[in-house]
Amino acid sequence: MKIQKAVVTAAAPNQRTLPLQSVIDRDGAEKTVLRIIIDEIRRAGVDQIAVVISPGDEAVYARAAGDPSIRFIQQVKPAGYANALYSAMPFTAGDPFLHLVGDHLYVSRNGVDSARDLVRVATEEAVPFRP
């Protein structure tokens, strides 16, 4: 079972601004936190990415993402991660997906991207859900 989708949650009031901030990445380039997260997801081999945002934030997040293929999903009322992921259900469509939160940068101690490692472990150990 290959993970082909990722959802980044970034709609909570306390979480909304960090993904938009610029920092210097490990290669010395200035990027937004959201762009760094998207790059990490892409390096994990995941091409379909959605970002859950607050209503009215799409334009600023689209600029921060710098990637026209990113899908933005509105979480009408911030009610936690479960509600954000529920908002993304039409995107995930019952497929397995990687979930990263937009106010965290993922750093690995062993040099392997965290998202890539999560996808690898999930792919090797996943057991399909059978209702």
C-alpha positions in Angstrom: 0.0 0.0 0.0 1.7 3.2 -1.2 1.0 6.5 0.4 0.3 9.0 -2.4 -1.4 11.8 -0.5 -0.5 14.2 2.3 -2.5 16.6 4.4 -0.9 19.5 6.2 -3.1 21.1 8.9 -2.7 24.8 9.3 -6.0 26.3 10.3 -5.8 26.7 14.1 -5.6 30.3 15.3 -2.3 29.6 17.1 -0.9 27.8 14.1 -1.8 29.9 11.1 1.2 32.3 10.9 4.2 30.0 11.3 3.8 28.2 8.0 3.9 31.7 6.3 7.2 32.8 8.0 10.4 32.6 6.1 13.4 30.8 7.5 16.7 29.6 6.2 16.5 25.9 5.3 19.3 23.3 5.7 20.6 24.2 2.2 21.0 27.8 3.1 18.1 29.0 1.0 15.3 31.3 2.4 12.0 29.6 2.2 8.6 29.7 4.0 8.0 27.0 6.6 5.2 25.7 4.4 7.5 25.4 1.4 10.0 23.4 3.5 7.2 21.1 4.6 6.0 20.6 1.0 9.6 19.9 -0.1 9.9 17.2 2.6 6.6 15.6 1.5 7.7 15.6 -2.2 11.1 14.0 -1.2 9.0 11.2 0.4 7.5 10.5 -2.9 4.1 11.9 -2.2 2.7 14.1 -5.0 -0.9 14.9 -3.9 -0.8 17.5 -1.2 -3.6 19.4 0.5 -3.3 22.1 3.1 -6.2 22.7 5.5 -6.5 26.4 6.1 -8.9 29.0 7.6 -11.4 30.6 5.3 -9.9 33.6 3.5 -6.3 32.4 3.9 -5.9 30.7 0.5 -4.1 33.6 -1.4 -1.4 34.0 1.3 -0.9 30.3 1.7 -0.7 29.8 -2.1 2.1 32.4 -2.2 3.9 30.7 0.7 3.5 27.3 -0.9 4.9 28.4 -4.2 3.4 25.3 -5.8 0.3 25.6 -8.0 -0.5 21.9 -7.6 -1.3 22.2 -3.9 -4.9 21.9 -3.0 -6.3 24.1 -0.2 -9.2 23.0 1.9 -11.1 25.3 4.3 -11.8 24.3 7.8 -14.8 26.5 8.5 -14.4 26.4 12.3 -11.1 25.4 13.9 -12.2 22.4 16.1 -8.9 20.4 16.4 -6.9 18.1 14.2 -9.7 15.5 13.9 -12.0 18.1 12.5 -9.3 19.4 10.1 -8.7 15.9 8.8 -12.5 15.4 8.6 -12.6 18.5 6.4 -10.0 16.8 4.1 -12.0 13.6 3.7 -13.1 14.4 0.1 -9.4 14.8 -0.8 -8.2 11.7 1.0 -11.2 9.7 -0.3 -10.4 6.7 2.1 -6.8 6.4 0.8 -3.9 6.2 3.3 -2.3 9.6 3.7 0.6 11.3 5.5 -0.5 14.0 8.1 1.9 16.8 9.0 1.1 19.8 11.1 2.0 23.2 9.6 3.6 24.7 12.7 6.3 22.0 13.0 9.5 21.6 11.2 10.5 17.9 11.0 14.1 17.2 11.8 15.7 13.8 11.7 18.7 12.6 13.7 19.8 10.0 11.2 19.8 12.2 8.0 16.7 10.6 6.5 13.8 12.9 6.0 11.2 12.4 8.6 8.3 12.3 6.1 10.2 9.7 4.0 10.8 7.6 7.0 7.1 7.8 8.0 6.0 6.8 4.5 8.5 3.9 4.4 7.4 2.5 7.8 3.7 2.9 7.0 4.1 1.2 3.6 6.0 -1.7 5.1 3.9 -2.2 8.2 0.4 -1.2 7.0 -2.4 -3.6 7.1 -5.3 -2.7 4.9 -8.5 -1.9 6.8 -11.2 -4.4 6.3 -14.6 -3.4 7.7 
